[in-house]
């Protein structure tokens, strides 16, 4: 179980590239932000052993505005080549991550052939910094909410109620839900529940 009381993964960056757990059976990520393909690819590298995957308050960070680039590059999981000029502010660079949860759920379904338990939730009320789930037994109820996507603006990560990116928020809720249901069906079949 890898948890933080604050969003992590993108900022501060967490480089998983050199980590490998040859006997990893169960993985739980809490409050993790996916902003490029590397963390998902890292999970899929454990395809031979992972049977349980839980994502609690994880979100896809699909848009970022980076100011003070030289200082920030050491703290975020992007390279300068990933960033584009911002037409509205020359001191800020922007980043667009095109993958959505339906892409992730499809990759998990095909890339983790032994997965027989999966949980996904994004409700912020599930836990707080004083009562994180890894400290007690819990059962992650699978659900999609608007908090499953986020943006980053000059040092802060935001949910839909706080910030409006130039091209708006992802409008793929039904695709995400259909892909999640498909993944759940396959996982239940593998677990012998269907």
C-alpha positions as CSV (number, residue, x, y, z in Angstrom):
1,X,0.0,0.0,0.0
2,X,1.4,3.4,-1.0
3,X,-0.6,6.3,0.4
4,X,-0.1,10.0,1.0
5,X,-2.5,12.5,2.7
6,X,-1.7,14.9,-0.2
7,X,-1.7,14.2,-4.0
8,X,1.6,12.7,-5.1
9,X,3.1,11.0,-8.2
10,X,3.2,14.1,-10.4
11,X,4.2,16.7,-7.7
12,X,6.1,15.7,-5.9
13,X,7.3,13.3,-8.5
14,X,7.7,9.6,-7.7
15,X,9.9,7.7,-10.0
16,X,8.9,4.0,-10.1
17,X,11.1,3.1,-13.1
18,X,13.8,1.3,-11.2
19,X,11.5,-0.4,-8.8
20,X,10.4,-4.0,-9.4
21,X,8.8,-6.4,-6.9
22,X,9.1,-9.9,-8.4
23,X,6.4,-11.3,-6.0
24,X,4.0,-8.4,-5.9
25,X,0.5,-9.9,-5.3
26,X,-1.5,-6.9,-4.2
27,X,-1.0,-3.2,-4.9
28,X,-3.0,-0.3,-3.4
29,X,-2.3,3.3,-4.4
30,X,-3.9,6.2,-2.5
31,X,-4.1,9.8,-3.7
32,X,-1.8,9.1,-6.6
33,X,-1.8,11.3,-9.7
34,X,-1.2,9.8,-13.1
35,X,0.2,12.4,-15.5
36,X,2.1,10.2,-18.0
37,X,2.2,6.6,-19.0
38,X,5.1,5.5,-16.8
39,X,3.2,4.7,-13.6
40,X,0.6,2.6,-15.5
41,X,3.4,0.9,-17.4
42,X,5.1,0.2,-14.1
43,X,2.0,-1.5,-12.7
44,X,1.6,-3.6,-15.9
45,X,5.3,-4.7,-15.6
46,X,4.0,-6.8,-12.7
47,X,1.5,-8.6,-14.8
48,X,2.8,-12.1,-13.9
49,X,2.0,-11.7,-10.2
50,X,-0.5,-8.9,-9.5
51,X,-3.9,-10.4,-8.5
52,X,-5.3,-7.4,-6.6
53,X,-5.2,-3.7,-7.6
54,X,-6.9,-0.9,-5.6
55,X,-6.9,2.8,-6.6
56,X,-8.2,5.0,-3.8
57,X,-8.6,8.7,-4.7
58,X,-6.3,8.3,-7.7
59,X,-6.8,10.7,-10.5
60,X,-5.5,11.5,-14.0
61,X,-3.9,14.8,-14.1
62,X,-4.8,15.8,-17.7
63,X,-3.6,19.4,-17.8
64,X,-0.8,21.3,-16.1
65,X,0.5,24.9,-16.1
66,X,4.1,25.1,-15.0
67,X,5.6,28.4,-13.9
68,X,9.2,28.8,-12.8
69,X,10.1,25.8,-15.0
70,X,13.7,25.5,-14.0
71,X,12.8,25.1,-10.3
72,X,9.8,22.9,-11.0
73,X,11.4,20.4,-13.3
74,X,13.2,18.7,-10.4
75,X,9.9,18.3,-8.6
76,X,7.5,17.1,-11.3
77,X,7.4,14.0,-13.4
78,X,7.9,15.8,-16.8
79,X,10.7,16.9,-19.0
80,X,11.0,20.2,-20.8
81,X,10.2,18.5,-24.1
82,X,6.8,17.5,-22.7
83,X,5.8,21.1,-22.2
84,X,4.4,23.6,-24.7
85,X,4.3,27.4,-24.7
86,X,1.3,29.0,-23.1
87,X,-0.3,31.5,-25.6
88,X,-1.6,33.6,-22.7
89,X,1.5,33.8,-20.5
90,X,5.0,33.5,-21.7
91,X,6.3,32.7,-18.2
92,X,4.1,29.6,-17.9
93,X,4.4,26.4,-19.9
94,X,1.5,23.9,-20.3
95,X,1.1,20.2,-20.5
96,X,-1.7,18.1,-21.9
97,X,-2.0,14.4,-21.0
98,X,-4.4,12.7,-23.5
99,X,-5.1,9.4,-21.7
100,X,-8.4,9.0,-19.8
101,X,-9.7,6.4,-17.4
102,X,-11.3,4.3,-20.1
103,X,-7.8,4.0,-21.6
104,X,-6.4,2.9,-18.2
105,X,-9.2,0.4,-17.5
106,X,-8.8,-1.2,-20.9
107,X,-5.0,-1.4,-20.3
108,X,-5.5,-2.9,-16.9
109,X,-8.0,-5.4,-18.2
110,X,-5.7,-6.7,-20.9
111,X,-2.3,-6.1,-19.2
112,X,-3.0,-7.8,-15.8
113,X,-4.3,-11.3,-16.8
114,X,-4.3,-12.6,-13.2
115,X,-6.2,-9.7,-11.7
116,X,-9.1,-11.1,-9.7
117,X,-9.8,-8.2,-7.3
118,X,-10.1,-4.5,-8.3
119,X,-11.3,-1.4,-6.5
120,X,-11.5,2.2,-7.6
121,X,-12.9,5.1,-5.7
122,X,-12.4,8.8,-5.7
123,X,-14.6,10.2,-3.0
124,X,-12.5,12.5,-0.8
125,X,-14.5,11.7,2.3
126,X,-13.2,8.1,2.4
127,X,-10.2,9.1,4.6
128,X,-8.1,11.9,5.8
129,X,-4.5,12.3,6.9
130,X,-5.2,11.0,10.4
131,X,-7.2,7.9,9.3
132,X,-5.8,6.4,6.1
133,X,-7.2,3.1,5.0
134,X,-3.9,1.2,5.3
135,X,-4.3,1.6,9.1
136,X,-7.5,-0.4,9.3
137,X,-9.4,-3.1,7.5
138,X,-11.6,-1.6,4.7
139,X,-13.4,-2.5,1.6
140,X,-13.0,-0.1,-1.4
141,X,-16.3,0.4,-3.1
142,X,-15.8,1.0,-6.8
143,X,-17.3,4.3,-8.1
144,X,-16.5,7.0,-10.5
145,X,-16.8,10.7,-9.6
146,X,-15.7,14.0,-11.1
147,X,-12.7,13.9,-8.8
148,X,-11.1,11.2,-10.8
149,X,-9.6,13.9,-13.1
150,X,-7.4,16.8,-11.9
151,X,-5.3,19.7,-13.1
152,X,-2.1,21.3,-11.8
153,X,-1.6,25.0,-11.8
154,X,1.7,26.5,-10.6
155,X,2.2,24.3,-7.6
156,X,-1.4,23.3,-6.7
157,X,-3.5,20.4,-7.9
158,X,-7.2,21.1,-8.4
159,X,-10.4,19.3,-8.8
160,X,-13.3,20.4,-11.1
161,X,-14.8,22.8,-8.6
162,X,-11.7,24.9,-8.3
163,X,-10.2,25.5,-11.7
164,X,-11.3,25.7,-15.3
165,X,-8.6,24.6,-17.8
166,X,-8.7,26.3,-21.3
167,X,-10.3,23.3,-23.1
168,X,-12.6,22.3,-20.2
169,X,-12.7,19.1,-18.2
170,X,-12.8,15.6,-19.8
171,X,-16.2,14.8,-21.1
172,X,-15.9,11.0,-21.2
173,X,-17.9,9.9,-18.2
174,X,-19.9,7.3,-20.1
175,X,-16.8,5.8,-21.8
176,X,-15.1,5.6,-18.4
177,X,-18.1,3.9,-16.8
178,X,-18.4,1.4,-19.7
179,X,-14.7,0.5,-19.5
180,X,-14.9,0.2,-15.7
181,X,-17.9,-2.1,-15.9
182,X,-16.1,-4.2,-18.6
183,X,-13.0,-4.5,-16.3
184,X,-15.2,-5.4,-13.4
185,X,-17.0,-8.1,-15.4
186,X,-13.7,-9.7,-16.4
187,X,-12.3,-9.5,-12.9
188,X,-15.4,-11.2,-11.5
189,X,-15.1,-13.9,-14.1
190,X,-11.5,-14.5,-13.1
191,X,-12.4,-14.7,-9.5
192,X,-15.1,-17.2,-10.3
193,X,-18.0,-14.9,-9.2
194,X,-19.8,-15.0,-12.6
